[in-house]
Amino acid sequence: MLRVAAIGLGWWSGMHASAIEGSELLRIEACHNDCGDAAYDSAAMKSYAERFGARPVVRFDDVLRDKSIDALLVTTPHSRHVPQIVAAARAGKHVLVEKPLSITVESGRSAIEEARKAGVVLAVGLNRRFTSPLKAVKSLVDQGALGTILHAEGQFSYPGAMEFKKGYWRADPAEAPAGAMTATLIHMIDAFHFLLGPIERVVGARSKHRAAPLPIEDTTSMLVELASGATGYIGGSIAAADVTMLNLYGAKASVYAGIDEEQVAFQKSGAPAREPFPIEPPVNSLRLQAEAFARACTGGPAFPLPPEEALRAIAVMEAVIRSARTSSAVDVKPI
């Protein structure tokens, strides 16, 4: 049983903890929050402890010194990820960190190196890889059912920014650059990498404020080229209704997937219409991800997403930010 401390106790940490409840592979043993407001932190830890049976730990350093803790589940603001990963690795703790791994390629690379030197597992939470629709699309790609893949489209939106309050860290461009990038689009970038190989060039990108009550970028889009030769579009908004759409267009067939909607359709070239494609039953992707992490930490198979692949998504993010600012094409840094 992997004993985990939850670091950062916002709503998404609660989603992780709910998914993990009852697992035979890991459990939330302790919890810690530090937003700079002692009263808020105390209340957050008390509430989390009551909900999930976790022991509150006031100081992060005490979590690191606690020999009853094997690993950290990190769901803190993005700029804290790398310092917390480094500290955890030096203390001999494994880390499952919510995406994005880091804000920059350079800092993310340093986190990976520290984990490697310490011999601990560093896993990045990109849970859509574990969903049934994405697994079905991956099987079609691997079988060659689509033929040469010509173009891909990804769209991931959710209306979270319509409720953001002033001072909320997700509304800070330093924490969440390029609008929808860190909240949603990084999942689609990772899906492109998972299915089609690396994105090597951002042909053009835009990130704009359109509807969110706060004056923040809420709508982002990009055109990309992949090393395979395929082209692609990725876009989304943090002010629009929920949607997770991923379409691949091939010379032999095309596939249309709603990732969170649990739907996949398939259409052979020349066929008059799309047909539903059978997929496995819906799964709890957060639980599957957490249990894959636990297995990797206890001598089982390696976590299926190497941290270098998660870092490749950060390289694309950097290229998108630069492209949007300069209105020019930008090559993605090699990893």
C-alpha positions as CSV (number, residue, x, y, z in Angstrom):
1,M,0.0,0.0,0.0
2,L,1.5,3.3,-1.1
3,R,1.0,6.0,1.5
4,V,0.4,9.4,0.0
5,A,0.3,13.0,1.2
6,A,-1.9,15.4,-0.7
7,I,-0.2,18.7,-1.3
8,G,-2.6,21.5,-2.2
9,L,-6.2,20.9,-1.3
10,G,-8.4,22.6,-3.9
11,W,-11.3,21.1,-5.7
12,W,-9.1,19.0,-8.0
13,S,-7.3,17.4,-5.1
14,G,-10.6,16.4,-3.8
15,M,-11.4,14.8,-7.1
16,H,-8.2,12.8,-6.9
17,A,-8.9,11.7,-3.3
18,S,-12.4,10.6,-4.2
19,A,-11.1,8.6,-7.1
20,I,-8.5,6.9,-4.9
21,E,-10.9,6.0,-2.0
22,G,-11.1,2.2,-1.6
23,S,-8.1,1.4,-3.7
24,E,-6.0,-1.5,-2.6
25,L,-2.8,0.0,-4.0
26,L,-2.6,3.5,-2.4
27,R,-4.3,5.7,0.2
28,I,-4.2,9.4,1.2
29,E,-2.5,9.3,4.5
30,A,-1.8,13.0,5.1
31,C,-2.7,16.4,3.7
32,H,-1.1,19.8,3.6
33,N,-2.1,23.3,2.3
34,D,-0.2,26.5,2.2
35,C,-1.8,29.5,0.4
36,G,-0.3,32.1,2.7
37,D,-3.5,32.5,4.7
38,A,-3.1,30.4,7.9
39,A,-6.8,30.5,8.8
40,Y,-7.8,29.3,5.3
41,D,-5.1,26.6,5.3
42,S,-6.3,25.3,8.7
43,A,-9.9,25.2,7.5
44,A,-8.9,23.5,4.2
45,M,-6.9,20.8,6.0
46,K,-9.6,20.2,8.6
47,S,-12.2,19.8,5.9
48,Y,-10.0,17.5,3.8
49,A,-9.1,15.4,6.8
50,E,-12.8,14.9,7.7
51,R,-13.7,14.0,4.2
52,F,-10.9,11.6,3.4
53,G,-9.5,10.5,6.8
54,A,-6.1,12.2,6.1
55,R,-3.9,13.5,8.8
56,P,-3.3,17.3,8.6
57,V,0.3,18.4,8.5
58,V,0.9,22.2,8.9
59,R,4.5,22.4,7.6
60,F,5.6,21.1,4.2
61,D,9.0,20.2,5.6
62,D,7.3,18.0,8.1
63,V,5.7,16.1,5.3
64,L,9.1,15.5,3.7
65,R,10.6,14.3,7.0
66,D,7.7,11.9,7.7
67,K,8.9,8.4,7.1
68,S,5.3,7.1,7.0
69,I,4.8,9.0,3.8
70,D,6.0,7.3,0.6
71,A,4.8,9.7,-2.1
72,L,3.2,13.1,-2.7
73,L,0.1,14.0,-4.8
74,V,0.8,17.6,-5.9
75,T,-2.1,19.8,-7.1
76,T,-0.7,23.2,-6.2
77,P,-0.4,26.3,-8.4
78,H,1.8,25.6,-11.4
79,S,4.8,27.7,-10.3
80,R,5.1,25.6,-7.2
81,H,5.4,22.2,-8.9
82,V,9.1,22.2,-9.6
83,P,10.3,23.4,-6.2
84,Q,8.0,20.8,-4.5
85,I,9.1,18.0,-6.9
86,V,12.8,18.8,-6.2
87,A,12.3,18.9,-2.4
88,A,10.3,15.7,-2.5
89,A,12.9,13.9,-4.6
90,R,15.7,15.0,-2.3
91,A,13.6,13.6,0.6
92,G,13.2,10.2,-1.2
93,K,9.5,10.7,-2.0
94,H,7.8,9.7,-5.2
95,V,5.7,12.4,-6.9
96,L,2.4,12.4,-8.9
97,V,2.1,16.0,-10.0
98,E,-0.9,17.4,-11.7
99,K,-0.3,18.8,-15.2
100,P,1.5,20.9,-16.3
101,L,4.8,19.5,-15.0
102,S,6.2,23.0,-15.1
103,I,5.9,26.5,-16.6
104,T,9.1,26.3,-18.6
105,V,11.1,23.5,-20.3
106,E,14.2,24.5,-18.3
107,S,12.6,24.2,-14.9
108,G,10.8,21.0,-15.9
109,R,14.0,19.4,-17.0
110,S,15.6,20.2,-13.7
111,A,12.7,18.4,-11.9
112,I,13.1,15.3,-14.0
113,E,16.8,15.3,-13.4
114,E,16.4,15.5,-9.6
115,A,13.9,12.7,-9.6
116,R,16.2,10.6,-11.7
117,K,19.2,11.2,-9.4
118,A,17.1,10.4,-6.4
119,G,15.7,7.2,-7.9
120,V,12.1,8.2,-7.3
121,V,9.1,8.0,-9.6
122,L,8.0,11.3,-11.2
123,A,4.6,11.0,-12.8
124,V,2.6,13.8,-14.4
125,G,-1.2,13.7,-14.3
126,L,-2.6,13.8,-17.8
127,N,-5.5,11.5,-17.0
128,R,-7.2,11.5,-20.4
129,R,-4.6,9.0,-21.6
130,F,-6.4,6.4,-19.4
131,T,-9.9,7.0,-20.9
132,S,-11.7,4.4,-22.9
133,P,-12.3,6.7,-26.0
134,L,-8.6,7.6,-26.3
135,K,-7.6,4.0,-25.9
136,A,-9.9,3.1,-28.7
137,V,-8.5,5.8,-31.0
138,K,-5.0,4.7,-30.1
139,S,-5.8,1.1,-31.1
140,L,-7.1,2.3,-34.5
141,V,-4.0,4.3,-35.1
142,D,-1.7,1.5,-34.1
143,Q,-3.5,-1.0,-36.4
144,G,-3.1,1.4,-39.3
145,A,-6.9,1.5,-39.8
146,L,-6.8,5.2,-40.7
147,G,-4.0,4.8,-43.3
148,T,-1.7,7.8,-43.6
149,I,-3.0,10.4,-41.0
150,L,-3.3,13.7,-42.8
151,H,-4.8,16.1,-40.2
152,A,-5.9,16.1,-36.6
153,E,-8.3,18.4,-34.7
154,G,-8.6,18.8,-30.9
155,Q,-11.0,21.0,-29.0
156,F,-11.2,21.1,-25.2
157,S,-13.3,23.8,-23.4
158,Y,-15.0,24.3,-20.1
159,P,-16.5,27.4,-18.6
160,G,-14.4,27.7,-15.4
161,A,-13.2,31.2,-16.1
162,M,-16.8,32.5,-15.9
163,E,-16.6,31.9,-12.2
164,F,-13.0,33.0,-11.5
165,K,-12.7,35.6,-8.7
166,K,-10.1,38.4,-8.6
167,G,-6.9,37.1,-7.0
168,Y,-7.6,33.4,-7.9
169,W,-4.3,31.9,-9.0
170,R,-5.7,30.4,-12.2
171,A,-6.6,33.9,-13.3
172,D,-2.9,34.9,-13.1
173,P,-1.2,34.8,-16.5
174,A,2.1,33.9,-14.8
175,E,0.5,30.8,-13.4
176,A,-1.8,30.0,-16.4
177,P,-0.3,31.5,-19.5
178,A,-2.0,31.5,-22.9
179,G,-5.6,31.3,-21.7
180,A,-6.9,27.8,-22.0
181,M,-3.5,26.2,-22.3
182,T,-2.7,24.9,-18.8
183,A,-6.3,24.1,-17.9
184,T,-7.4,22.1,-21.0
185,L,-5.3,22.4,-24.2
186,I,-2.3,20.7,-22.7
187,H,-4.5,17.5,-22.6
188,M,-5.0,17.8,-26.4
189,I,-1.3,18.5,-27.0
190,D,-0.5,15.3,-25.0
191,A,-3.2,13.4,-27.0
192,F,-1.5,14.4,-30.2
193,H,1.8,13.2,-28.9
194,F,0.3,10.0,-27.7
195,L,-1.4,9.2,-30.9
196,L,0.7,10.8,-33.6
197,G,4.1,11.6,-32.3
198,P,5.7,14.9,-31.5
199,I,4.5,18.3,-32.6
200,E,7.6,20.0,-34.1
201,R,6.3,23.4,-35.2
202,V,3.6,25.9,-34.2
203,V,2.6,27.5,-37.4
204,G,0.4,30.2,-35.7
205,A,-1.4,30.8,-32.4
206,R,-3.8,33.2,-30.9
207,S,-4.9,33.7,-27.3
208,K,-7.6,36.4,-26.6
209,H,-10.0,37.7,-24.0
210,R,-13.6,37.2,-25.2
211,A,-16.1,36.6,-22.5
212,A,-14.7,35.9,-19.0
213,P,-15.7,38.5,-16.4
214,L,-12.1,39.1,-15.5
215,P,-9.8,40.7,-18.1
216,I,-7.9,37.4,-18.8
217,E,-7.2,35.5,-22.0
218,D,-10.0,32.9,-22.2
219,T,-9.9,31.6,-25.8
220,T,-6.8,30.0,-27.4
221,S,-6.1,28.3,-30.7
222,M,-3.1,27.0,-32.7
223,L,-2.1,25.4,-36.0
224,V,0.6,22.9,-35.7
225,E,2.8,20.6,-37.8
226,L,3.9,17.2,-36.5
227,A,7.2,15.4,-37.2
228,S,5.1,12.7,-39.0
229,G,4.1,15.3,-41.6
230,A,0.5,15.6,-40.4
231,T,-1.0,19.0,-39.7
232,G,-3.3,19.8,-36.8
233,Y,-5.5,22.3,-35.1
234,I,-5.9,22.6,-31.3
235,G,-8.3,25.1,-29.7
236,G,-10.4,25.7,-26.7
237,S,-11.8,28.2,-24.2
238,I,-12.2,28.4,-20.5
239,A,-15.4,30.4,-21.0
240,A,-17.3,28.0,-23.3
241,A,-19.5,25.0,-22.6
242,D,-17.8,21.6,-21.8
243,V,-16.5,19.8,-24.8
244,T,-13.6,17.4,-25.5
245,M,-13.4,16.6,-29.2
246,L,-10.6,14.8,-31.0
247,N,-10.8,14.0,-34.7
248,L,-8.2,12.3,-36.9
249,Y,-8.5,12.3,-40.7
250,G,-6.7,9.6,-42.6
251,A,-6.4,8.5,-46.2
252,K,-8.3,5.2,-45.5
253,A,-10.6,6.3,-42.7
254,S,-11.3,9.0,-40.1
255,V,-12.2,8.8,-36.4
256,Y,-14.3,11.2,-34.3
257,A,-14.0,11.0,-30.5
258,G,-15.7,12.8,-27.6
259,I,-13.2,12.0,-24.9
260,D,-15.2,13.0,-21.8
261,E,-18.4,12.3,-23.6
262,E,-17.4,8.7,-24.0
263,Q,-18.2,8.5,-27.7
264,V,-16.2,7.3,-30.8
265,A,-17.4,7.2,-34.4
266,F,-15.6,5.8,-37.4
267,Q,-15.9,6.5,-41.1
268,K,-14.1,4.7,-43.9
269,S,-13.1,6.7,-46.9
270,G,-16.0,6.7,-49.4
271,A,-18.6,5.6,-46.8
272,P,-21.7,7.7,-46.7
273,A,-21.7,8.3,-42.9
274,R,-20.0,7.8,-39.6
275,E,-20.8,4.7,-37.6
276,P,-20.5,4.3,-33.8
277,F,-17.3,2.5,-32.9
278,P,-17.4,0.1,-29.9
279,I,-15.3,1.2,-26.9
280,E,-14.7,-0.2,-23.4
281,P,-17.1,0.9,-20.6
282,P,-16.4,4.3,-19.0
283,V,-13.6,4.3,-16.4
284,N,-12.4,6.5,-13.6
285,S,-9.3,7.8,-15.3
286,L,-8.0,9.5,-12.1
287,R,-8.1,6.2,-10.3
288,L,-6.4,4.3,-13.1
289,Q,-3.7,6.9,-13.3
290,A,-3.2,6.9,-9.5
291,E,-3.0,3.1,-9.4
292,A,-0.5,3.0,-12.3
293,F,1.6,5.4,-10.3
294,A,1.4,3.2,-7.2
295,R,2.5,0.2,-9.2
296,A,5.4,2.1,-10.6
297,C,6.4,3.1,-7.1
298,T,6.3,-0.4,-5.7
299,G,8.3,-2.3,-8.3
300,G,5.6,-2.8,-10.9
301,P,5.6,-1.5,-14.5
302,A,6.9,1.9,-15.3
303,F,4.3,4.7,-15.3
304,P,2.9,4.8,-18.9
305,L,3.7,8.4,-19.5
306,P,7.5,9.1,-19.1
307,P,8.1,12.6,-17.7
308,E,10.1,13.5,-20.8
309,E,6.8,13.2,-22.8
310,A,5.0,15.5,-20.4
311,L,7.9,17.9,-20.8
312,R,7.4,17.9,-24.6
313,A,4.0,19.4,-24.0
314,I,5.7,22.3,-22.1
315,A,7.9,22.8,-25.1
316,V,4.8,23.2,-27.3
317,M,3.3,25.5,-24.7
318,E,6.3,27.7,-24.8
319,A,6.1,27.8,-28.6
320,V,2.4,28.7,-28.6
321,I,3.1,31.6,-26.2
322,R,5.8,32.9,-28.4
323,S,3.8,32.5,-31.5
324,A,0.8,34.3,-30.1
325,R,3.0,37.2,-29.0
326,T,4.9,37.5,-32.2
327,S,2.3,36.4,-34.8
328,S,5.0,34.1,-36.3
329,A,5.7,30.4,-36.7
330,V,7.8,28.9,-33.9
331,D,9.8,25.7,-33.9
332,V,9.2,23.5,-30.8
333,K,12.3,22.9,-28.7
334,P,13.6,19.4,-28.9
335,I,13.4,17.3,-25.7
